[in-house]
Amino acid sequence: MPSWIRCIRGVMLDISGVLKNGDVAISGSVEAVKRLRDAGLTVRFVTNETQLTRRMLLEKLLNIGFQLTENEIFSPAPVMVNLLNEKTLRPMLLVHPKVLPEFIGIDQSSPNCVVIGDAVDFFTYERLNDAFKLLMTQKGAPLFTLGRGRYYKEEDGLCMDVGGFTAALEYASGVQAEVVGKPAKTFFATALNDMGLDVSEVLMVGDDIVSDVGGAQKFGLKGVLVRTGKFIPEKDENHPIVKPDAIVDDLAQGVDMILSGQAEEKISGNI
């Protein structure tokens, strides 16, 4: 067992691929979250989900057995709203209709920036082309993306994520997107500040080796990869760039590892 496990006081958990696939809880994940809480660890749910509002996502998780509050969920849309307000920007929203309630109160008239999320079936040529035209005609107009994932896992298999559509706009317009969700350091910082812990005391558990694990490590967190969700052995077991601090079969095994470290620390008298 790695020695750093004994220092862990908090855990950030990805949602899709770690807690659930589609609307089905991954085996052992509900109990795993409960065990973390019962052991006194601080838990936050850090997701790039942009098809739903946090309230909608909360309801889905409660319905399949998880216990959490809306304030414990960190998703890109609320962070994006704060950024738009700070910079007094008016967005063209290329996002899923279900996430639009997060943007209530944001001025969208005469847009001077583009915000792209996981719009799924609403990624039409017309909408992408409108975003392209704005970026081309308004000098200096920024492009924001609510994630850079390549794909994610649903019950019926892998699905293309927002990263590919972001790349298309970048290539066509020549404008480099600013990432607001994972793997941006500022996104992890928002969750960490809420936890009230030092970066050395927190680990991130995810199924995306680049956005979850690599992003967390660049911020200074430990990154643990699960073999559930979008995990592909031939791509992720020996990734050429990102080296997870640990790889576990699923969240339940990851929690076993964490709690074993906590037990060792208690025995040593440091807790």
Secondary structure as UniProt FT lines:
FT   HELIX           3..7
FT   STRAND          10..13
FT   TURN            17..19
FT   STRAND          20..21
FT   TURN            22..23
FT   STRAND          24..25
FT   TURN            27..28
FT   HELIX           29..38
FT   TURN            39..40
FT   STRAND          42..46
FT   HELIX           54..63
FT   TURN            64..65
FT   HELIX           70..72
FT   STRAND          73..74
FT   HELIX           76..87
FT   STRAND          91..94
FT   HELIX           97..103
FT   TURN            104..105
FT   STRAND          113..116
FT   HELIX           120..122
FT   HELIX           125..137
FT   TURN            139..140
FT   STRAND          143..145
FT   STRAND          151..154
FT   TURN            155..156
FT   STRAND          157..160
FT   HELIX           162..173
FT   STRAND          178..179
FT   TURN            182..183
FT   HELIX           185..195
FT   HELIX           199..201
FT   STRAND          202..206
FT   HELIX           209..214
FT   HELIX           215..219
FT   STRAND          222..226
FT   TURN            229..230
FT   HELIX           233..236
FT   TURN            237..238
FT   STRAND          246..248
FT   HELIX           251..268
//
